[in-house]
Amino acid sequence: MLRDNDLKISLRASYDAHVDERNDKVQTDWKLAERGTFIDRLGASNCCVLDIDAGTGPDSLVFRELGYRIITSDLSLPMAKHCRGTGLNALQMDYYAIPFPAVTFDAIWSLNTLLHVPLRSLGSVLDELRRVLLDRGLFFLGCYGGSGQEGTFDKDHYEPKRFFSFKTDDDLTRIAADHFDIVDFHTVDIGMNYHF
């Protein structure tokens, strides 16, 4: 079993080589709907939002346009540099150890990020996210899951192949409830052998 640090090194190398591909991706309607629900819940435009593993920053750009004070982050330095090139305040960051003081953010946006965290480590990552979030802050945790499978997959075209943890709904909600009050849990059928 690979240690978390080895998984992160491999994951960083995987995404470092795919900035252009990630930037050309068109967001699906259901992802846009999830972002819209988050924005509706968050409300006030002067909120400080942390976007973790933002990739090339499409959601961060929308949050900025809406007037949020946005901190964009990614494990991959080339991804963070791309975001800086669009004018975002972006940094390379490991969400296992967030370089901000406690209760810094009004909200945290995490879209398809924590699916790279092994089930055994999800609680400690959520502890760290909880630490930097205001007491009444909003945390969006969205990821592919449902099957309970973990590991790398031969069909992944990234090299090195990425580690995925498709957590079951029960595991995800049980661990999340230890750290946050769950105000909504739902699944989205995306037409694959796992769901969002």
C-alpha positions, 0 to 999 in steps of 0.5 A, spaced: 500 500 500 502 506 497 503 512 503 499 518 502 506 522 500 507 517 495 500 518 492 501 525 492 507 525 488 505 521 483 498 525 482 502 531 482 506 528 476 500 526 473 496 533 473 503 537 471 503 534 464 495 535 463 494 543 463 492 544 456 488 538 456 484 540 463 484 547 460 480 545 454 475 541 458 468 543 457 464 543 464 458 539 463 451 541 465 450 538 472 457 540 474 454 547 472 448 546 476 452 544 482 456 550 482 450 554 482 447 551 488 453 552 492 453 560 490 445 560 491 447 557 498 453 562 499 449 568 498 453 574 500 459 576 494 464 579 499 465 572 502 472 569 502 472 562 498 478 557 498 478 553 491 482 546 492 485 543 487 482 548 482 485 545 476 486 551 471 481 555 475 474 555 471 470 555 477 475 560 481 474 565 475 466 565 476 467 566 483 471 572 482 466 575 477 461 574 482 465 578 487 468 573 492 475 574 494 477 567 492 484 563 493 485 558 488 490 552 489 492 546 486 497 540 488 500 541 481 505 547 480 503 548 473 496 548 474 497 554 479 501 557 474 496 557 469 491 560 474 496 566 476 496 567 468 489 568 468 489 573 474 487 569 479 490 569 486 493 562 486 498 557 489 501 550 489 498 547 495 497 540 499 490 540 502 493 535 507 497 541 510 493 548 508 498 554 509 492 558 512 490 560 520 484 557 523 477 560 521 480 564 515 475 562 509 467 563 509 467 557 504 471 551 501 469 549 494 472 542 492 469 539 486 472 532 484 478 533 488 478 528 494 476 522 490 484 522 490 484 521 498 484 514 500 478 512 505 483 511 510 486 518 510 479 522 509 478 524 516 484 527 517 484 531 510 477 533 513 480 535 519 484 540 516 479 543 511 474 544 518 480 548 521 481 553 516 473 554 515 469 559 519 464 556 524 458 557 520 462 556 513 460 552 507 464 546 505 462 543 498 464 536 497 463 533 491 466 527 488 465 521 484 463 515 488 459 509 490 463 503 488 467 503 494 473 501 489 480 504 490 486 504 486 489 506 479 485 503 473 488 501 466 484 505 462 486 512 465 490 515 460 494 519 465 501 517 466 503 516 472 496 513 473 492 516 478 489 513 484 482 514 485 478 512 491 470 511 489 467 512 496 461 509 498 455 513 499 455 511 506 462 511 508 462 518 505 457 521 509 459 517 515 466 520 515 463 527 513 458 527 519 464 527 524 467 533 521 461 537 518 453 538 519 451 535 512 445 540 510 444 536 503 447 529 500 444 527 493 447 523 488 447 525 480 447 519 475 452 521 470 451 515 466 457 511 468 459 505 473 459 510 478 456 516 480 457 523 483 
